[in-house]
Amino acid sequence: MCIRDRFGAEDAGRMFFTPNGVEQSTRASVAAYRAHRMKELGITSVADLCCGIGGDAIALARAGIRVLAVDRDPLTAAAARANADALGLAGLIEVREADVTEVDTAGHDAVFVDPARRGGRGRIFDPEAYSPPLSWAVSAARRAPVAAALKIAPGVPHEAVPEDAEAEWISDGGDVKEAVLWFGTGPGAVRATLLPGPRTLLSRGLPDPEVRPPGRYLYEPDGAVIRAHLVSEVADRVDGGLLDATIAYVTADTLIPTPYATAYEITDHLPFNVKKLKALLRERQVGTLTVKKRGSAVEPEELRKKVKPQGPHAATVFLTRVAGAPAMLIGHPA
């Protein structure tokens, strides 16, 4: 992602960066949302552990929260300190070069931990291989007087979420950015938050939706909703069911707008067959073809090469399964 997109053009032109700092930093819109939520919890001071180049510390300070920002890497800590100075926030942000596991956080209302999730070989998927490990971060969070937040990868297994934590998945502009474990906000809660907004969908513990034949509309839930396992909430809102018990596509007979899913009107439902799809697209004069897939091994670009769309019209094809059988659904945004 472009630095200006991540931090905003105005801040990016004044800040200092390191390669790892940019790669692992929080997007400014997400950091601002989290800081606002901490402010609403009555938090006045935060120990920001593994602060990186200071993106989250900046958002917290702008929310009026005093921050102790800690990172053990000298260059990274220097960049965080320089950024606080450059943005006029040095009075609210104290940057300390130290091992976060040795820092006393007792004088702060809350703890925010953003463990390193990248190593020499790329992304780290095992939470216990984070630096510091998730288990240490959880123990630090539980000691916070008011609340705590732990930033983790959005692909974290739900079974790895502690019972006394709230789990929140956050997307921005439709892209899933992160998951956050909150302590002190309500144990066992699950939510998906969509930015801009924010718009938050809370779990009500609904059972899995029933599987139905394809209706007139297909709803594609936001990625944060899917990661949070809240597809049932979307299905309930649109009076819909699932095309397949294992796939996060919701089908319904009525169009009910919801911010948590994109709706498509389905014009055709066919068993998977490339020749039939090619003939249908030629008949409809479709030259702009959007290919979406869930539960299909076919690659979108491979399919486009085979069907060779031509014409003035546009369409969307969903490669998926309907009640276990490979299928194609053709339609357009509702």
Secondary structure, DSSP 8 states (H G I E B T S, - for coil): --HHHHH-HHHHTT----HHHHHH---HHHHHHHHHHHHHTT--EEEEES-TTSHHHHHHHHTT-EEEEEES-HHHHHHHHHHHHHTT-TTTEEEEES-GGG---TTSSEEEE--B-EETTEE---GGGSBS-HHHHHHHHHT-SSEEEEEE-TT--GGGS-TTSEEEEEEETTEEEEEEEEESS-TT-EEEEEETTTEEEE--------B----SEEEEE-HHHHHTT-HHHHHHHTT-EESSTTS--EEESS----TTEEEEEEEEEEES-HHHHHHHHHHHTEEEEEEEESS----HHHHHHHH---SSEEEEEEEEEETTEEEEEEEEE-
